[in-house]
Amino acid sequence: MKNGRGKLRDDLLVGLGFALMLAALYMALIYAPTEKYAGAVQRIFYFHVPLAWVGFLAFLVVFILVFIRNYSRMICARLLLLSY
């Protein structure tokens, strides 16, 4: 269980993230002007492309962390085998 201050901070961060997500959706789908040739379809790119980058970076971070964890286990196993 988190103490009152930690839970409050987490709730504030979740609320801020939600508010910013709604603001991004509004700016991308409603506020952005209609592009001359692509029309309204262009607006989805203002939200989709940054979301794709965030997803890619999340997978990259997880891949690096898993690689580091597995590599360190392999090194530890080799050191144990060499010590006998």
mmCIF file of the C-alpha atoms, coordinates in Angstrom:
data_MODEL
# 
_entry.id   MODEL 
# 
loop_
_atom_site.group_PDB 
_atom_site.id 
_atom_site.type_symbol 
_atom_site.label_atom_id 
_atom_site.label_alt_id 
_atom_site.label_comp_id 
_atom_site.label_asym_id 
_atom_site.label_entity_id 
_atom_site.label_seq_id 
_atom_site.pdbx_PDB_ins_code 
_atom_site.Cartn_x 
_atom_site.Cartn_y 
_atom_site.Cartn_z 
_atom_site.occupancy 
_atom_site.B_iso_or_equiv 
_atom_site.pdbx_formal_charge 
_atom_site.auth_seq_id 
_atom_site.auth_comp_id 
_atom_site.auth_asym_id 
_atom_site.auth_atom_id 
_atom_site.pdbx_PDB_model_num 
ATOM 1  C CA . MET A 1 1  ? 0.000   0.000   0.000   1.00 0.00 ? 1  MET A CA 1 
ATOM 2  C CA . LYS A 1 2  ? 1.178   3.472   -0.759  1.00 0.00 ? 2  LYS A CA 1 
ATOM 3  C CA . ASN A 1 3  ? 1.021   6.240   1.742   1.00 0.00 ? 3  ASN A CA 1 
ATOM 4  C CA . GLY A 1 4  ? -1.357  9.154   1.210   1.00 0.00 ? 4  GLY A CA 1 
ATOM 5  C CA . ARG A 1 5  ? 1.220   11.375  -0.447  1.00 0.00 ? 5  ARG A CA 1 
ATOM 6  C CA . GLY A 1 6  ? 2.355   8.741   -2.981  1.00 0.00 ? 6  GLY A CA 1 
ATOM 7  C CA . LYS A 1 7  ? -1.203  7.838   -3.901  1.00 0.00 ? 7  LYS A CA 1 
ATOM 8  C CA . LEU A 1 8  ? -2.094  11.497  -4.349  1.00 0.00 ? 8  LEU A CA 1 
ATOM 9  C CA . ARG A 1 9  ? 0.896   11.999  -6.631  1.00 0.00 ? 9  ARG A CA 1 
ATOM 10 C CA . ASP A 1 10 ? -0.054  8.927   -8.686  1.00 0.00 ? 10 ASP A CA 1 
ATOM 11 C CA . ASP A 1 11 ? -3.656  10.109  -8.977  1.00 0.00 ? 11 ASP A CA 1 
ATOM 12 C CA . LEU A 1 12 ? -2.494  13.559  -10.078 1.00 0.00 ? 12 LEU A CA 1 
ATOM 13 C CA . LEU A 1 13 ? -0.184  12.079  -12.717 1.00 0.00 ? 13 LEU A CA 1 
ATOM 14 C CA . VAL A 1 14 ? -2.936  9.827   -14.067 1.00 0.00 ? 14 VAL A CA 1 
ATOM 15 C CA . GLY A 1 15 ? -5.334  12.774  -14.198 1.00 0.00 ? 15 GLY A CA 1 
ATOM 16 C CA . LEU A 1 16 ? -2.750  14.973  -15.907 1.00 0.00 ? 16 LEU A CA 1 
ATOM 17 C CA . GLY A 1 17 ? -1.992  12.245  -18.453 1.00 0.00 ? 17 GLY A CA 1 
ATOM 18 C CA . PHE A 1 18 ? -5.688  11.783  -19.176 1.00 0.00 ? 18 PHE A CA 1 
ATOM 19 C CA . ALA A 1 19 ? -6.235  15.534  -19.584 1.00 0.00 ? 19 ALA A CA 1 
ATOM 20 C CA . LEU A 1 20 ? -3.246  15.862  -21.908 1.00 0.00 ? 20 LEU A CA 1 
ATOM 21 C CA . MET A 1 21 ? -4.434  12.885  -23.974 1.00 0.00 ? 21 MET A CA 1 
ATOM 22 C CA . LEU A 1 22 ? -7.838  14.522  -24.395 1.00 0.00 ? 22 LEU A CA 1 
ATOM 23 C CA . ALA A 1 23 ? -6.156  17.802  -25.348 1.00 0.00 ? 23 ALA A CA 1 
ATOM 24 C CA . ALA A 1 24 ? -4.009  16.006  -27.942 1.00 0.00 ? 24 ALA A CA 1 
ATOM 25 C CA . LEU A 1 25 ? -7.061  14.307  -29.417 1.00 0.00 ? 25 LEU A CA 1 
ATOM 26 C CA . TYR A 1 26 ? -8.910  17.623  -29.610 1.00 0.00 ? 26 TYR A CA 1 
ATOM 27 C CA . MET A 1 27 ? -5.953  19.387  -31.221 1.00 0.00 ? 27 MET A CA 1 
ATOM 28 C CA . ALA A 1 28 ? -5.359  16.575  -33.732 1.00 0.00 ? 28 ALA A CA 1 
ATOM 29 C CA . LEU A 1 29 ? -8.933  15.825  -34.764 1.00 0.00 ? 29 LEU A CA 1 
ATOM 30 C CA . ILE A 1 30 ? -10.805 19.113  -34.358 1.00 0.00 ? 30 ILE A CA 1 
ATOM 31 C CA . TYR A 1 31 ? -8.481  22.119  -34.030 1.00 0.00 ? 31 TYR A CA 1 
ATOM 32 C CA . ALA A 1 32 ? -6.019  21.212  -36.820 1.00 0.00 ? 32 ALA A CA 1 
ATOM 33 C CA . PRO A 1 33 ? -6.924  22.787  -40.164 1.00 0.00 ? 33 PRO A CA 1 
ATOM 34 C CA . THR A 1 34 ? -8.045  20.567  -43.018 1.00 0.00 ? 34 THR A CA 1 
ATOM 35 C CA . GLU A 1 35 ? -5.219  19.822  -45.417 1.00 0.00 ? 35 GLU A CA 1 
ATOM 36 C CA . LYS A 1 36 ? -5.806  20.873  -49.020 1.00 0.00 ? 36 LYS A CA 1 
ATOM 37 C CA . TYR A 1 37 ? -5.215  17.558  -50.817 1.00 0.00 ? 37 TYR A CA 1 
ATOM 38 C CA . ALA A 1 38 ? -5.682  14.817  -48.216 1.00 0.00 ? 38 ALA A CA 1 
ATOM 39 C CA . GLY A 1 39 ? -8.667  16.398  -46.515 1.00 0.00 ? 39 GLY A CA 1 
ATOM 40 C CA . ALA A 1 40 ? -9.800  15.288  -43.078 1.00 0.00 ? 40 ALA A CA 1 
ATOM 41 C CA . VAL A 1 41 ? -7.875  12.003  -43.344 1.00 0.00 ? 41 VAL A CA 1 
ATOM 42 C CA . GLN A 1 42 ? -4.621  13.916  -42.769 1.00 0.00 ? 42 GLN A CA 1 
ATOM 43 C CA . ARG A 1 43 ? -5.699  14.822  -39.239 1.00 0.00 ? 43 ARG A CA 1 
ATOM 44 C CA . ILE A 1 44 ? -5.391  11.246  -37.954 1.00 0.00 ? 44 ILE A CA 1 
ATOM 45 C CA . PHE A 1 45 ? -1.659  11.350  -38.717 1.00 0.00 ? 45 PHE A CA 1 
ATOM 46 C CA . TYR A 1 46 ? -1.206  14.103  -36.125 1.00 0.00 ? 46 TYR A CA 1 
ATOM 47 C CA . PHE A 1 47 ? -2.203  11.582  -33.459 1.00 0.00 ? 47 PHE A CA 1 
ATOM 48 C CA . HIS A 1 48 ? -1.216  8.254   -35.031 1.00 0.00 ? 48 HIS A CA 1 
ATOM 49 C CA . VAL A 1 49 ? 2.443   8.946   -35.839 1.00 0.00 ? 49 VAL A CA 1 
ATOM 50 C CA . PRO A 1 50 ? 3.478   10.148  -32.344 1.00 0.00 ? 50 PRO A CA 1 
ATOM 51 C CA . LEU A 1 51 ? 1.575   7.219   -30.837 1.00 0.00 ? 51 LEU A CA 1 
ATOM 52 C CA . ALA A 1 52 ? 3.466   4.815   -33.104 1.00 0.00 ? 52 ALA A CA 1 
ATOM 53 C CA . TRP A 1 53 ? 6.787   6.351   -32.008 1.00 0.00 ? 53 TRP A CA 1 
ATOM 54 C CA . VAL A 1 54 ? 5.871   5.976   -28.343 1.00 0.00 ? 54 VAL A CA 1 
ATOM 55 C CA . GLY A 1 55 ? 4.947   2.331   -28.915 1.00 0.00 ? 55 GLY A CA 1 
ATOM 56 C CA . PHE A 1 56 ? 8.200   1.682   -30.762 1.00 0.00 ? 56 PHE A CA 1 
ATOM 57 C CA . LEU A 1 57 ? 10.260  3.304   -28.012 1.00 0.00 ? 57 LEU A CA 1 
ATOM 58 C CA . ALA A 1 58 ? 8.413   1.308   -25.339 1.00 0.00 ? 58 ALA A CA 1 
ATOM 59 C CA . PHE A 1 59 ? 9.232   -1.967  -27.118 1.00 0.00 ? 59 PHE A CA 1 
ATOM 60 C CA . LEU A 1 60 ? 12.844  -0.852  -27.547 1.00 0.00 ? 60 LEU A CA 1 
ATOM 61 C CA . VAL A 1 61 ? 13.231  -0.044  -23.838 1.00 0.00 ? 61 VAL A CA 1 
ATOM 62 C CA . VAL A 1 62 ? 11.734  -3.397  -22.833 1.00 0.00 ? 62 VAL A CA 1 
ATOM 63 C CA . PHE A 1 63 ? 13.993  -5.213  -25.308 1.00 0.00 ? 63 PHE A CA 1 
ATOM 64 C CA . ILE A 1 64 ? 17.092  -3.498  -23.933 1.00 0.00 ? 64 ILE A CA 1 
ATOM 65 C CA . LEU A 1 65 ? 16.131  -4.220  -20.314 1.00 0.00 ? 65 LEU A CA 1 
ATOM 66 C CA . VAL A 1 66 ? 15.413  -7.892  -21.042 1.00 0.00 ? 66 VAL A CA 1 
ATOM 67 C CA . PHE A 1 67 ? 18.679  -8.181  -22.967 1.00 0.00 ? 67 PHE A CA 1 
ATOM 68 C CA . ILE A 1 68 ? 20.649  -6.651  -20.085 1.00 0.00 ? 68 ILE A CA 1 
ATOM 69 C CA . ARG A 1 69 ? 18.947  -8.954  -17.565 1.00 0.00 ? 69 ARG A CA 1 
ATOM 70 C CA . ASN A 1 70 ? 19.585  -12.090 -19.619 1.00 0.00 ? 70 ASN A CA 1 
ATOM 71 C CA . TYR A 1 71 ? 23.143  -11.086 -20.477 1.00 0.00 ? 71 TYR A CA 1 
ATOM 72 C CA . SER A 1 72 ? 23.980  -10.441 -16.830 1.00 0.00 ? 72 SER A CA 1 
ATOM 73 C CA . ARG A 1 73 ? 22.545  -13.861 -15.890 1.00 0.00 ? 73 ARG A CA 1 
ATOM 74 C CA . MET A 1 74 ? 24.684  -15.485 -18.579 1.00 0.00 ? 74 MET A CA 1 
ATOM 75 C CA . ILE A 1 75 ? 27.827  -13.744 -17.280 1.00 0.00 ? 75 ILE A CA 1 
ATOM 76 C CA . CYS A 1 76 ? 27.029  -14.802 -13.705 1.00 0.00 ? 76 CYS A CA 1 
ATOM 77 C CA . ALA A 1 77 ? 26.492  -18.407 -14.823 1.00 0.00 ? 77 ALA A CA 1 
ATOM 78 C CA . ARG A 1 78 ? 29.824  -18.426 -16.654 1.00 0.00 ? 78 ARG A CA 1 
ATOM 79 C CA . LEU A 1 79 ? 31.629  -16.998 -13.642 1.00 0.00 ? 79 LEU A CA 1 
ATOM 80 C CA . LEU A 1 80 ? 30.104  -19.683 -11.428 1.00 0.00 ? 80 LEU A CA 1 
ATOM 81 C CA . LEU A 1 81 ? 31.194  -22.402 -13.833 1.00 0.00 ? 81 LEU A CA 1 
ATOM 82 C CA . LEU A 1 82 ? 34.711  -20.989 -14.014 1.00 0.00 ? 82 LEU A CA 1 
ATOM 83 C CA . SER A 1 83 ? 35.020  -20.882 -10.244 1.00 0.00 ? 83 SER A CA 1 
ATOM 84 C CA . TYR A 1 84 ? 34.746  -24.691 -9.904  1.00 0.00 ? 84 TYR A CA 1 
# 
